[in-house]
Every structure is written in structure tokens, then in C-alpha cells.
Amino acid sequence: MPADFTTLHNYYEQQVVNMVMDLAHRYPLLTEDHHPDVACVALNRLPPRYIRHQVDLAFHMTEKERQDSEQLIQDTVVYAFEFVQARFAMRARR
């Protein structure tokens, strides 16, 4: 029987999506159509961390590492929102 690779995913994917949704209200110029672009920019700036189950990485992280990870995600998503918003504003001026 072949191995099941469908459980593999990037640890940051769900955290980034959640953070995009949490911070979206701060960027009213961007519509929901822009949110996946924001997530892509953020995910491309984060190091890949592939896991099979969410608990796999969380179990091995200290509280400090968990806090640092949350701050990294927030900082990266804020950068991504500002990047996408700036690109959107530049296109709107044309």
C-alpha cells in the first residue's frame, strides 16, 4: 500500500489565513479578493515548516518559541497587507 502524503501541509498556512482574516478590517481598501494575495505574500516570506499534524510542531515548541512564531506571523501578515495595498493603490492611479 502506498504512503499517504495527503496529510502533509505547511505549519504556517492556517495561522497565516487566520491572521489575514483577523487583520483584514485594518485594510478597508482591500477586498476579500485581495486576501489570498496577502496570504501568498506572507507565506512566501516565511520559512516552510512542513508537518503532518498541527500537534507535531506545537508539541515540540516552548512557550517562548510559540510566542515568537505568533509575532513573526503577525509581522509578516502586516507586511503582506501593506505590500498588496501599495500595489493596489499604484494600479488605481494609472
DODOTI-361641 format. One record per residue: y, z, x of N, C-alpha, C, O in turn. Coordinates in Angstrom, 2 decimals, padded with zeros to 5 digits. Each point is the difference from the previous one (the first is absolute). Example, Ala and Ser with C-alpha at 12.3 -4.5 7.8 and 13.67 -1.06 7.14 Angstrom:
<site n_north="-005.69" n_up="007.80" n_east="013.19" ca_north="001.19" ca_up="000.00" ca_east="-000.89" c_north="001.20" c_up="000.00" c_east="000.90" o_north="-000.02" o_up="000.66" o_east="001.04"/>
<site n_north="001.07" n_up="-001.38" n_east="-001.39" ca_north="001.19" ca_up="000.06" ca_east="000.82" c_north="001.09" c_up="000.73" c_east="-000.77" o_north="001.11" o_up="000.17" o_east="000.51"/>
***
This chain:
<site n_north="-001.18" n_up="000.00" n_east="000.85" ca_north="001.18" ca_up="000.00" ca_east="-000.85" c_north="001.25" c_up="000.00" c_east="000.90" o_north="000.09" o_up="000.81" o_east="000.92"/>
<site n_north="000.87" n_up="-001.71" n_east="-001.18" ca_north="001.22" ca_up="-000.06" ca_east="000.84" c_north="000.90" c_up="001.22" c_east="-000.23" o_north="-000.01" o_up="000.63" o_east="-001.06"/>
<site n_north="000.78" n_up="-000.32" n_east="002.08" ca_north="000.94" ca_up="001.12" ca_east="-000.08" c_north="001.08" c_up="-000.29" c_east="-001.04" o_north="000.36" o_up="-001.15" o_east="-000.23"/>
<site n_north="000.14" n_up="002.22" n_east="-000.39" ca_north="001.06" ca_up="-000.12" ca_east="-001.01" c_north="001.36" c_up="000.26" c_east="000.66" o_north="000.34" o_up="001.13" o_east="000.33"/>
<site n_north="000.41" n_up="-002.19" n_east="-000.13" ca_north="001.32" ca_up="000.11" ca_east="000.63" c_north="001.13" c_up="000.12" c_east="-001.02" o_north="001.17" o_up="000.07" o_east="000.39"/>
<site n_north="-001.49" n_up="-000.05" n_east="-001.67" ca_north="001.05" ca_up="000.04" ca_east="-001.02" c_north="000.75" c_up="001.33" c_east="-000.04" o_north="001.06" o_up="000.09" o_east="-000.60"/>
<site n_north="-001.60" n_up="000.94" n_east="001.24" ca_north="000.67" ca_up="001.30" ca_east="000.00" c_north="001.05" c_up="000.12" c_east="001.10" o_north="000.74" o_up="000.97" o_east="000.03"/>
<site n_north="-000.68" n_up="-001.94" n_east="000.87" ca_north="000.97" ca_up="000.05" ca_east="001.09" c_north="001.41" c_up="-000.28" c_east="-000.52" o_north="000.20" o_up="-000.93" o_east="-000.78"/>
<site n_north="000.75" n_up="001.73" n_east="001.22" ca_north="001.40" ca_up="-000.27" ca_east="-000.33" c_north="000.91" c_up="000.70" c_east="001.00" o_north="-000.41" o_up="000.91" o_east="000.71"/>
<site n_north="001.64" n_up="-001.35" n_east="-000.69" ca_north="001.01" ca_up="000.59" ca_east="000.88" c_north="000.48" c_up="001.31" c_east="-000.62" o_north="000.43" o_up="000.03" o_east="-001.15"/>
<site n_north="-000.50" n_up="001.04" n_east="001.91" ca_north="000.41" ca_up="001.33" ca_east="-000.47" c_north="001.41" c_up="-000.01" c_east="-000.59" o_north="000.27" o_up="000.70" o_east="-000.98"/>
<site n_north="000.62" n_up="-001.50" n_east="001.56" ca_north="001.40" ca_up="000.03" ca_east="-000.42" c_north="000.29" c_up="-000.77" c_east="-001.29" o_north="001.05" o_up="000.22" o_east="-000.60"/>
<site n_north="-001.94" n_up="-001.10" n_east="000.17" ca_north="000.30" ca_up="-000.86" ca_east="-001.15" c_north="000.43" c_up="000.79" c_east="-001.23" o_north="001.08" o_up="-000.24" o_east="-000.54"/>
<site n_north="-001.89" n_up="001.16" n_east="000.09" ca_north="000.33" ca_up="000.73" ca_east="-001.23" c_north="001.21" c_up="000.90" c_east="000.19" o_north="000.82" o_up="000.12" o_east="-000.91"/>
<site n_north="-000.68" n_up="000.50" n_east="002.09" ca_north="001.17" ca_up="000.85" ca_east="000.25" c_north="001.28" c_up="-000.81" c_east="-000.03" o_north="001.02" o_up="000.45" o_east="-000.53"/>
<site n_north="-001.05" n_up="-001.65" n_east="001.11" ca_north="001.18" ca_up="-000.86" ca_east="000.00" c_north="000.34" c_up="-000.44" c_east="-001.42" o_north="001.16" o_up="000.05" o_east="-000.39"/>
<site n_north="-002.15" n_up="-000.48" n_east="-000.37" ca_north="000.26" ca_up="-000.41" ca_east="-001.38" c_north="000.60" c_up="001.16" c_east="-000.79" o_north="000.97" o_up="-000.19" o_east="-000.74"/>
<site n_north="-001.53" n_up="001.37" n_east="000.89" ca_north="000.55" ca_up="001.17" ca_east="-000.71" c_north="001.44" c_up="000.28" c_east="000.41" o_north="000.83" o_up="000.32" o_east="-000.84"/>
<site n_north="-000.54" n_up="-000.42" n_east="002.13" ca_north="001.35" ca_up="000.27" ca_east="000.49" c_north="000.97" c_up="-001.08" c_east="-000.49" o_north="001.14" o_up="000.32" o_east="-000.34"/>
<site n_north="-001.57" n_up="-001.57" n_east="000.30" ca_north="000.85" ca_up="-001.08" ca_east="-000.53" c_north="000.37" c_up="000.33" c_east="-001.45" o_north="001.16" o_up="-000.11" o_east="-000.38"/>
<site n_north="-002.13" n_up="000.51" n_east="-000.40" ca_north="000.27" ca_up="000.33" ca_east="-001.40" c_north="000.92" c_up="001.22" c_east="-000.12" o_north="000.86" o_up="000.04" o_east="-000.87"/>
<site n_north="-001.05" n_up="000.95" n_east="001.74" ca_north="000.83" ca_up="001.21" ca_east="-000.04" c_north="001.46" c_up="-000.28" c_east="000.38" o_north="000.91" o_up="000.62" o_east="-000.54"/>
<site n_north="-000.70" n_up="-001.55" n_east="001.47" ca_north="001.36" ca_up="-000.25" ca_east="000.51" c_north="000.69" c_up="-001.19" c_east="-000.66" o_north="001.18" o_up="-000.25" o_east="000.27"/>
<site n_north="-001.87" n_up="-000.49" n_east="-001.11" ca_north="000.55" ca_up="-001.23" ca_east="-000.58" c_north="001.32" c_up="000.24" c_east="-000.74" o_north="000.87" o_up="-000.86" o_east="000.01"/>
<site n_north="-000.72" n_up="002.00" n_east="-000.65" ca_north="001.22" ca_up="000.28" ca_east="-000.77" c_north="001.24" c_up="000.05" c_east="000.89" o_north="001.12" o_up="-000.16" o_east="-000.49"/>
<site n_north="-001.29" n_up="000.37" n_east="001.78" ca_north="001.14" ca_up="000.03" ca_east="000.94" c_north="000.53" c_up="-001.40" c_east="000.33" o_north="001.07" o_up="-000.13" o_east="000.59"/>
<site n_north="-001.82" n_up="-000.89" n_east="-000.97" ca_north="000.35" ca_up="-001.37" ca_east="000.35" c_north="000.06" c_up="-000.87" c_east="-001.26" o_north="-000.86" o_up="-000.85" o_east="-000.21"/>
<site n_north="001.87" n_up="001.08" n_east="-000.63" ca_north="000.06" ca_up="-000.69" ca_east="-001.29" c_north="000.23" c_up="-001.52" c_east="000.11" o_north="-000.25" o_up="-000.72" o_east="-000.96"/>
<site n_north="000.70" n_up="000.23" n_east="002.10" ca_north="000.18" ca_up="-001.44" ca_east="000.16" c_north="-001.34" c_up="-000.73" c_east="000.08" o_north="-000.09" o_up="-001.20" o_east="-000.27"/>
<site n_north="-000.94" n_up="001.93" n_east="000.65" ca_north="-001.31" ca_up="-000.62" ca_east="000.14" c_north="-000.81" c_up="000.19" c_east="-001.28" o_north="000.00" o_up="001.07" o_east="-000.60"/>
<site n_north="-000.67" n_up="-002.13" n_east="000.18" ca_north="-000.82" ca_up="000.06" ca_east="-001.20" c_north="-001.44" c_up="000.36" c_east="000.38" o_north="-000.33" o_up="000.11" o_east="001.18"/>
<site n_north="-000.50" n_up="000.06" n_east="-002.19" ca_north="-001.42" ca_up="000.29" ca_east="000.26" c_north="-000.67" c_up="-001.13" c_east="000.77" o_north="-000.98" o_up="000.23" o_east="000.71"/>
<site n_north="001.50" n_up="-001.44" n_east="-000.84" ca_north="-000.55" ca_up="-001.13" ca_east="000.75" c_north="000.19" c_up="000.17" c_east="001.51" o_north="-000.75" o_up="-000.57" o_east="000.78"/>
<site n_north="001.75" n_up="001.35" n_east="-000.38" ca_north="000.25" ca_up="000.24" ca_east="001.43" c_north="-000.88" c_up="001.09" c_east="000.57" o_north="-000.19" o_up="000.07" o_east="001.22"/>
<site n_north="-000.35" n_up="000.80" n_east="-002.06" ca_north="-000.74" ca_up="001.16" ca_east="000.49" c_north="-001.22" c_up="-000.36" c_east="000.86" o_north="-000.22" o_up="000.67" o_east="001.00"/>
<site n_north="-000.56" n_up="-001.69" n_east="-001.35" ca_north="-001.09" ca_up="-000.38" ca_east="000.91" c_north="000.51" c_up="-000.47" c_east="001.36" o_north="-000.66" o_up="000.22" o_east="001.01"/>
<site n_north="001.82" n_up="-000.88" n_east="-000.98" ca_north="000.59" ca_up="-000.41" ca_east="001.28" c_north="000.36" c_up="001.23" c_east="000.83" o_north="-000.23" o_up="000.03" o_east="001.21"/>
<site n_north="000.78" n_up="000.97" n_east="-001.86" ca_north="000.34" ca_up="001.25" ca_east="000.69" c_north="-001.27" c_up="000.63" c_east="000.58" o_north="-000.01" o_up="000.43" o_east="001.15"/>
<site n_north="-001.03" n_up="-000.38" n_east="-001.94" ca_north="-001.27" ca_up="000.57" ca_east="000.46" c_north="-000.54" c_up="-000.79" c_east="001.20" o_north="-000.49" o_up="000.60" o_east="000.96"/>
<site n_north="000.56" n_up="-001.91" n_east="-001.02" ca_north="-000.48" ca_up="-000.83" ca_east="001.12" c_north="000.78" c_up="000.27" c_east="001.27" o_north="-000.59" o_up="000.15" o_east="001.07"/>
<site n_north="001.92" n_up="-000.09" n_east="-001.17" ca_north="000.82" ca_up="000.29" ca_east="001.18" c_north="-000.38" c_up="001.36" c_east="000.57" o_north="-000.17" o_up="000.14" o_east="001.21"/>
<site n_north="000.03" n_up="000.86" n_east="-002.07" ca_north="-000.34" ca_up="001.34" ca_east="000.47" c_north="-001.39" c_up="000.01" c_east="000.65" o_north="-000.16" o_up="000.53" o_east="001.10"/>
<site n_north="-000.82" n_up="-001.12" n_east="-001.75" ca_north="-001.36" ca_up="000.02" ca_east="000.55" c_north="-000.09" c_up="-000.75" c_east="001.33" o_north="-000.78" o_up="000.39" o_east="000.88"/>
<site n_north="001.57" n_up="-001.43" n_east="-000.73" ca_north="-000.01" ca_up="-000.74" ca_east="001.26" c_north="000.64" c_up="000.78" c_east="001.15" o_north="-000.22" o_up="-000.33" o_east="001.16"/>
<site n_north="001.00" n_up="001.34" n_east="-001.48" ca_north="000.64" ca_up="000.83" ca_east="001.02" c_north="-000.84" c_up="001.23" c_east="000.35" o_north="000.26" o_up="000.65" o_east="001.01"/>
<site n_north="-001.25" n_up="-000.35" n_east="-001.82" ca_north="-000.85" ca_up="001.17" ca_east="000.26" c_north="-001.26" c_up="-000.43" c_east="000.75" o_north="-000.47" o_up="-001.12" o_east="-000.16"/>
<site n_north="-000.06" n_up="002.02" n_east="000.99" ca_north="-001.25" ca_up="-000.35" ca_east="000.68" c_north="-001.15" c_up="-000.03" c_east="-001.01" o_north="-000.04" o_up="000.84" o_east="-000.90"/>
<site n_north="-000.88" n_up="-001.77" n_east="001.04" ca_north="-001.13" ca_up="-000.02" ca_east="-000.94" c_north="-000.90" c_up="001.21" c_east="000.23" o_north="-000.27" o_up="000.38" o_east="001.14"/>
<site n_north="-000.18" n_up="000.22" n_east="-002.24" ca_north="-000.93" ca_up="001.14" ca_east="000.07" c_north="-001.04" c_up="-000.24" c_east="-001.09" o_north="000.18" o_up="000.40" o_east="-001.15"/>
<site n_north="-001.25" n_up="-001.03" n_east="001.53" ca_north="-001.02" ca_up="-000.35" ca_east="-000.99" c_north="-000.99" c_up="001.13" c_east="-000.19" o_north="-000.47" o_up="000.62" o_east="000.95"/>
<site n_north="000.17" n_up="-000.37" n_east="-002.21" ca_north="-000.92" ca_up="001.06" ca_east="-000.40" c_north="-000.89" c_up="-000.51" c_east="-001.12" o_north="000.27" o_up="-001.06" o_east="-000.58"/>
<site n_north="-001.31" n_up="001.80" n_east="000.29" ca_north="-000.84" ca_up="-000.33" ca_east="-001.15" c_north="000.39" c_up="000.85" c_east="-001.19" o_north="-000.02" o_up="-000.48" o_east="-001.14"/>
<site n_north="000.36" n_up="001.72" n_east="001.36" ca_north="000.35" ca_up="000.92" ca_east="-001.07" c_north="001.26" c_up="000.76" c_east="000.41" o_north="000.16" o_up="000.36" o_east="001.16"/>
<site n_north="000.71" n_up="-000.12" n_east="-002.12" ca_north="001.27" ca_up="000.68" ca_east="000.27" c_north="-000.23" c_up="001.33" c_east="000.72" o_north="000.78" o_up="000.37" o_east="000.88"/>
<site n_north="-001.81" n_up="000.33" n_east="-001.25" ca_north="-000.27" ca_up="001.31" ca_east="000.60" c_north="-000.39" c_up="-000.12" c_east="001.47" o_north="000.13" o_up="000.98" o_east="000.74"/>
<site n_north="-000.61" n_up="-002.14" n_east="-000.30" ca_north="-000.43" ca_up="-000.17" ca_east="001.39" c_north="001.09" c_up="000.36" c_east="000.98" o_north="-000.23" o_up="000.77" o_east="000.94"/>
<site n_north="001.41" n_up="-001.30" n_east="-001.13" ca_north="001.10" ca_up="000.26" ca_east="000.94" c_north="000.66" c_up="001.34" c_east="-000.32" o_north="000.31" o_up="000.76" o_east="000.92"/>
<site n_north="-000.09" n_up="-000.48" n_east="-002.18" ca_north="000.67" ca_up="001.25" ca_east="-000.38" c_north="-000.76" c_up="001.22" c_east="000.50" o_north="000.61" o_up="001.00" o_east="000.37"/>
<site n_north="-001.91" n_up="-001.08" n_east="-000.34" ca_north="-000.83" ca_up="001.12" ca_east="000.45" c_north="000.24" c_up="000.31" c_east="001.47" o_north="-000.08" o_up="001.15" o_east="000.42"/>
<site n_north="000.39" n_up="-002.17" n_east="000.36" ca_north="000.16" ca_up="000.17" ca_east="001.44" c_north="001.45" c_up="000.19" c_east="000.43" o_north="000.27" o_up="000.10" o_east="001.20"/>
<site n_north="000.65" n_up="-000.05" n_east="-002.13" ca_north="001.41" ca_up="000.16" ca_east="000.34" c_north="000.43" c_up="001.46" c_east="-000.15" o_north="-000.41" o_up="000.69" o_east="-000.93"/>
<site n_north="001.24" n_up="-000.25" n_east="001.87" ca_north="000.58" ca_up="001.33" ca_east="-000.14" c_north="001.15" c_up="-000.08" c_east="-001.00" o_north="000.41" o_up="-001.09" o_east="-000.39"/>
<site n_north="000.09" n_up="002.23" n_east="-000.02" ca_north="001.14" ca_up="000.02" ca_east="-000.93" c_north="001.21" c_up="-000.69" c_east="000.63" o_north="000.72" o_up="-000.73" o_east="-000.68"/>
<site n_north="-000.49" n_up="000.95" n_east="001.96" ca_north="001.12" ca_up="-000.63" ca_east="000.71" c_north="-000.18" c_up="-001.52" c_east="000.03" o_north="000.95" o_up="-000.73" o_east="-000.23"/>
<site n_north="-002.15" n_up="000.27" n_east="000.52" ca_north="-000.26" ca_up="-001.44" ca_east="000.01" c_north="000.21" c_up="-000.60" c_east="-001.39" o_north="000.52" o_up="-001.11" o_east="-000.13"/>
<site n_north="-000.92" n_up="001.83" n_east="-000.89" ca_north="000.18" ca_up="-000.46" ca_east="-001.38" c_north="001.50" c_up="-000.11" c_east="-000.33" o_north="000.43" o_up="-000.99" o_east="-000.61"/>
<site n_north="000.35" n_up="001.99" n_east="001.00" ca_north="001.44" ca_up="-000.03" ca_east="-000.24" c_north="000.66" c_up="-001.13" c_east="000.78" o_north="000.86" o_up="-000.71" o_east="-000.53"/>
<site n_north="-001.27" n_up="000.55" n_east="001.79" ca_north="000.55" ca_up="-001.09" ca_east="000.81" c_north="-000.32" c_up="-001.36" c_east="-000.61" o_north="000.83" o_up="-000.91" o_east="000.00"/>
<site n_north="-002.04" n_up="000.77" n_east="-000.51" ca_north="-000.42" ca_up="-001.25" ca_east="-000.63" c_north="000.84" c_up="-000.28" c_east="-001.24" o_north="000.44" o_up="-001.13" o_east="-000.21"/>
<site n_north="-000.22" n_up="002.14" n_east="-000.61" ca_north="000.82" ca_up="-000.17" ca_east="-001.21" c_north="001.42" c_up="-000.40" c_east="000.37" o_north="000.60" o_up="-000.85" o_east="-000.67"/>
<site n_north="-000.05" n_up="001.46" n_east="001.71" ca_north="001.36" ca_up="-000.34" ca_east="000.43" c_north="000.05" c_up="-001.42" c_east="000.54" o_north="000.95" o_up="-000.74" o_east="-000.28"/>
<site n_north="-001.95" n_up="000.35" n_east="001.05" ca_north="-000.08" ca_up="-001.36" ca_east="000.53" c_north="-000.04" c_up="-001.01" c_east="-001.14" o_north="000.69" o_up="-001.02" o_east="000.04"/>
<site n_north="-001.50" n_up="001.30" n_east="-001.04" ca_north="-000.10" ca_up="-000.90" ca_east="-001.15" c_north="001.34" c_up="-000.11" c_east="-000.71" o_north="000.44" o_up="-001.10" o_east="-000.32"/>
<site n_north="000.21" n_up="002.23" n_east="000.07" ca_north="001.29" ca_up="-000.03" ca_east="-000.70" c_north="001.03" c_up="-000.76" c_east="000.82" o_north="000.70" o_up="-000.85" o_east="-000.55"/>
<site n_north="-000.59" n_up="001.13" n_east="001.83" ca_north="000.97" ca_up="-000.69" ca_east="000.85" c_north="-000.27" c_up="-001.51" c_east="000.02" o_north="000.94" o_up="-000.80" o_east="-000.04"/>
<site n_north="-002.20" n_up="000.42" n_east="000.11" ca_north="-000.36" ca_up="-001.41" ca_east="000.05" c_north="000.30" c_up="-000.70" c_east="-001.31" o_north="000.45" o_up="-001.14" o_east="-000.01"/>
<site n_north="-000.71" n_up="001.81" n_east="-001.11" ca_north="000.28" ca_up="-000.60" ca_east="-001.31" c_north="001.50" c_up="-000.13" c_east="-000.22" o_north="000.46" o_up="-001.00" o_east="-000.54"/>
<site n_north="000.31" n_up="001.99" n_east="000.95" ca_north="001.47" ca_up="-000.09" ca_east="-000.11" c_north="000.49" c_up="-001.20" c_east="000.82" o_north="000.82" o_up="-000.78" o_east="-000.48"/>
<site n_north="-001.31" n_up="000.65" n_east="001.71" ca_north="000.37" ca_up="-001.16" ca_east="000.82" c_north="-000.34" c_up="-001.29" c_east="-000.74" o_north="000.81" o_up="-000.93" o_east="-000.05"/>
<site n_north="-002.01" n_up="000.86" n_east="-000.52" ca_north="-000.45" ca_up="-001.21" ca_east="-000.68" c_north="000.88" c_up="-000.32" c_east="-001.20" o_north="000.35" o_up="-001.16" o_east="-000.22"/>
<site n_north="000.01" n_up="002.17" n_east="-000.56" ca_north="000.90" ca_up="-000.24" ca_east="-001.14" c_north="001.32" c_up="-000.56" c_east="000.48" o_north="000.51" o_up="-000.97" o_east="-000.57"/>
<site n_north="000.06" n_up="001.56" n_east="001.62" ca_north="001.29" ca_up="-000.46" ca_east="000.50" c_north="-000.10" c_up="-001.41" c_east="000.57" o_north="000.93" o_up="-000.80" o_east="-000.15"/>
<site n_north="-002.03" n_up="000.49" n_east="000.81" ca_north="-000.23" ca_up="-001.33" ca_east="000.55" c_north="-000.07" c_up="-001.04" c_east="-001.12" o_north="000.69" o_up="-001.02" o_east="000.05"/>
<site n_north="-001.51" n_up="001.28" n_east="-001.04" ca_north="-000.15" ca_up="-000.94" ca_east="-001.12" c_north="001.30" c_up="-000.12" c_east="-000.78" o_north="000.37" o_up="-001.10" o_east="-000.42"/>
<site n_north="000.31" n_up="002.21" n_east="000.21" ca_north="001.27" ca_up="-000.03" ca_east="-000.72" c_north="001.04" c_up="-000.82" c_east="000.75" o_north="000.74" o_up="-000.77" o_east="-000.61"/>
<site n_north="-000.67" n_up="000.91" n_east="001.92" ca_north="000.94" ca_up="-000.77" ca_east="000.81" c_north="-000.31" c_up="-001.50" c_east="-000.08" o_north="000.91" o_up="-000.82" o_east="-000.11"/>
<site n_north="-002.19" n_up="000.47" n_east="000.15" ca_north="-000.40" ca_up="-001.41" ca_east="-000.12" c_north="000.36" c_up="-000.54" c_east="-001.38" o_north="000.47" o_up="-001.14" o_east="-000.12"/>
<site n_north="-000.70" n_up="001.94" n_east="-000.90" ca_north="000.33" ca_up="-000.40" ca_east="-001.36" c_north="001.51" c_up="-000.22" c_east="-000.15" o_north="000.43" o_up="-000.97" o_east="-000.62"/>
<site n_north="000.36" n_up="001.86" n_east="001.19" ca_north="001.46" ca_up="-000.12" ca_east="-000.08" c_north="000.48" c_up="-001.24" c_east="000.75" o_north="000.92" o_up="-000.68" o_east="-000.46"/>
<site n_north="-001.53" n_up="000.38" n_east="001.60" ca_north="000.40" ca_up="-001.19" ca_east="000.76" c_north="-000.30" c_up="-001.27" c_east="-000.79" o_north="000.81" o_up="-000.93" o_east="-000.01"/>
<site n_north="-001.94" n_up="000.88" n_east="-000.65" ca_north="-000.35" ca_up="-001.17" ca_east="-000.82" c_north="000.92" c_up="-000.13" c_east="-001.20" o_north="000.32" o_up="-001.12" o_east="-000.40"/>
<site n_north="000.10" n_up="002.23" n_east="-000.16" ca_north="000.87" ca_up="-000.02" ca_east="-001.19" c_north="001.38" c_up="-000.55" c_east="000.35" o_north="000.68" o_up="-000.54" o_east="-000.87"/>
<site n_north="-000.26" n_up="000.68" n_east="002.11" ca_north="001.32" ca_up="-000.48" ca_east="000.42" c_north="000.04" c_up="-001.51" c_east="000.18" o_north="001.07" o_up="-000.60" o_east="-000.01"/>
<site n_north="-002.21" n_up="-000.01" n_east="000.17" ca_north="-000.04" ca_up="-001.46" ca_east="000.24" c_north="000.29" c_up="-000.77" c_east="-001.23" o_north="000.01" o_up="-001.23" o_east="000.02"/>
***
